[in-house]
Amino acid sequence: MEQNLQGKVALVTGAARGIGQAIALRLAQAGAELALCDVQADWLTETAAQGAALGRRAACYAADVSDGAAVQAAVDAVLKDFGRIDILVNNAGITRDGLLARMSESDWDRVIEVNLKGTFLFTRAVTRPMMKQRAGAIVNVASIIGLIGNAGQCNYAASKAGVIALTKSVAKELAKRNIRANAVAPGFISTHMTDQLPEEVRQAMLAAIPLARFGSAQDVAEVVHFLASDAAAYVTGQVVSVCGGMVM
Ligand SMILES: NC(=O)c1ccc[n+]([C@@H]2O[C@H](COP(=O)([O-])OP(=O)(O)OC[C@H]3O[C@@H](n4cnc5c(N)ncnc54)[C@H](O)[C@@H]3O)[C@@H](O)[C@H]2O)c1
């Protein structure tokens, strides 16, 4: 496998499981050293062990992405340990689904805090070191729901649409510094997040996917790897849907 991230340091949030874990390991396969962040610190050790088995340095940083002080402390610790951050993948995310009329303020706030504010906080924290390096690649994990909306997910849809707008603004602001920012918009990917959905919802989703299968975390990780690498050197401010053709 091509080692196009040799010597680069990748910080991945929500790396304990699911899409974040697959992204971290894909970047490690390409040669990147791993700074792994998750609120579930004890789950991170599995990702770190798999990264180490690929021959990469992998260190764990416990942080809630919605906590500004914890995010800054994690980024400071990564810089102390690794000396640089070349790639940031903002992947940590949650759902708190419910119909709008019944949605509590706390379910609205929490989803915006983790998905949108968390992406802002980590991006802000890596901006200065990436500007000093005069290079950096940021990849945000949005969702096709942020593009097309979804009944029962107004908080999640708004958070992911916000992530897309944030990505484009960051791309415009930092392009002169040779820092790129892009987003992936996964469709229906088989993970813990989607395992919880009722079977009839899963079947209805499947019927709407032209490629006629649910996506895997690996499908998303491949696109994130491309966007994080120099192969995407002329790509910034873009949203790449990884959805089996659900959104065209
Ligand atoms: N699974 C899908 O179909 C799908 C589709 C579109 C987008 N996404 C997005 O992909 C990303 C990963 O989703 P997944 O399916 O792997 O979910 P997951 O629940 O399997 O994993 C999410 C990870 O994020 C961590 N996390 C949650 N809140 C956190 C916080 N406050 N601080 C730090 N870490 C936190 C969790 O501990 C977990 O390890 C999310 O942003 C999600 O919105 C998923």
The ligand as an SDF file (V2000), in Angstrom:
LIG
                    3D

 44 48  0  0  0  0  0  0  0  0999 V2000
  -22.7520    5.8850   10.5740 N   0  0  0  0  0  0  0  0  0  0  0  0
  -23.2750    6.6250    9.6280 C   0  0  0  0  0  0  0  0  0  0  0  0
  -24.1200    6.1680    8.8410 O   0  0  0  0  0  0  0  0  0  0  0  0
  -22.8640    8.0550    9.4540 C   0  0  0  0  0  0  0  0  0  0  0  0
  -23.4090    8.7600    8.3670 C   0  0  0  0  0  0  0  0  0  0  0  0
  -23.0330   10.0780    8.1780 C   0  0  0  0  0  0  0  0  0  0  0  0
  -22.1440   10.6770    9.0360 C   0  0  0  0  0  0  0  0  0  0  0  0
  -21.6480    9.9840   10.0940 N   0  0  0  0  0  0  0  0  0  0  0  0
  -20.7270   10.6960   10.9730 C   0  0  0  0  0  0  0  0  0  0  0  0
  -19.5310    9.9650   11.1170 O   0  0  0  0  0  0  0  0  0  0  0  0
  -18.9440   10.2560   12.3770 C   0  0  0  0  0  0  0  0  0  0  0  0
  -18.6310    8.9570   13.1030 C   0  0  0  0  0  0  0  0  0  0  0  0
  -19.8310    8.2410   13.2710 O   0  0  0  0  0  0  0  0  0  0  0  0
  -19.8820    6.6690   13.6150 P   0  0  0  0  0  0  0  0  0  0  0  0
  -21.0100    6.1260   12.8310 O   0  0  0  0  0  0  0  0  0  0  0  0
  -18.5360    6.0680   13.5120 O   0  0  0  0  0  0  0  0  0  0  0  0
  -20.3740    6.7670   15.1450 O   0  0  0  0  0  0  0  0  0  0  0  0
  -19.9220    5.9650   16.4610 P   0  0  0  0  0  0  0  0  0  0  0  0
  -20.9510    6.2980   17.4690 O   0  0  0  0  0  0  0  0  0  0  0  0
  -19.6580    4.5310   16.1270 O   0  0  0  0  0  0  0  0  0  0  0  0
  -18.5260    6.6500   16.8310 O   0  0  0  0  0  0  0  0  0  0  0  0
  -18.4500    7.9830   17.2470 C   0  0  0  0  0  0  0  0  0  0  0  0
  -17.2280    8.1590   18.1270 C   0  0  0  0  0  0  0  0  0  0  0  0
  -17.2020    9.5250   18.5670 O   0  0  0  0  0  0  0  0  0  0  0  0
  -16.9590    9.5510   19.9560 C   0  0  0  0  0  0  0  0  0  0  0  0
  -17.5550   10.7310   20.5670 N   0  0  0  0  0  0  0  0  0  0  0  0
  -18.8800   10.9730   20.7480 C   0  0  0  0  0  0  0  0  0  0  0  0
  -19.0440   12.1350   21.4050 N   0  0  0  0  0  0  0  0  0  0  0  0
  -17.8010   12.6400   21.6400 C   0  0  0  0  0  0  0  0  0  0  0  0
  -17.3170   13.8060   22.2760 C   0  0  0  0  0  0  0  0  0  0  0  0
  -18.1520   14.6800   22.8300 N   0  0  0  0  0  0  0  0  0  0  0  0
  -15.9780   14.0040   22.3290 N   0  0  0  0  0  0  0  0  0  0  0  0
  -15.1190   13.1110   21.7980 C   0  0  0  0  0  0  0  0  0  0  0  0
  -15.5290   11.9790   21.1790 N   0  0  0  0  0  0  0  0  0  0  0  0
  -16.8550   11.7470   21.0970 C   0  0  0  0  0  0  0  0  0  0  0  0
  -17.6080    8.2750   20.4800 C   0  0  0  0  0  0  0  0  0  0  0  0
  -17.0940    7.9090   21.7600 O   0  0  0  0  0  0  0  0  0  0  0  0
  -17.2780    7.2810   19.3760 C   0  0  0  0  0  0  0  0  0  0  0  0
  -16.0240    6.6710   19.5900 O   0  0  0  0  0  0  0  0  0  0  0  0
  -19.9490   11.1450   13.1150 C   0  0  0  0  0  0  0  0  0  0  0  0
  -19.5710   12.5030   12.9780 O   0  0  0  0  0  0  0  0  0  0  0  0
  -21.2420   10.8800   12.3790 C   0  0  0  0  0  0  0  0  0  0  0  0
  -22.1420   11.9440   12.4840 O   0  0  0  0  0  0  0  0  0  0  0  0
  -21.9880    8.6970   10.3170 C   0  0  0  0  0  0  0  0  0  0  0  0
  1  2  1  0
  2  3  2  0
  2  4  1  0
  4  5  1  0
  4 44  2  0
  5  6  2  0
  6  7  1  0
  7  8  2  0
  8  9  1  0
  8 44  1  0
  9 10  1  0
  9 42  1  0
 10 11  1  0
 11 12  1  0
 11 40  1  0
 12 13  1  0
 13 14  1  0
 14 15  2  0
 14 16  1  0
 14 17  1  0
 17 18  1  0
 18 19  2  0
 18 20  1  0
 18 21  1  0
 21 22  1  0
 22 23  1  0
 23 24  1  0
 23 38  1  0
 24 25  1  0
 25 26  1  0
 25 36  1  0
 26 27  1  0
 26 35  1  0
 27 28  2  0
 28 29  1  0
 29 30  1  0
 29 35  2  0
 30 31  1  0
 30 32  2  0
 32 33  1  0
 33 34  2  0
 34 35  1  0
 36 37  1  0
 36 38  1  0
 38 39  1  0
 40 41  1  0
 40 42  1  0
 42 43  1  0
M  CHG  2   8   1  16  -1
M  END
$$$$
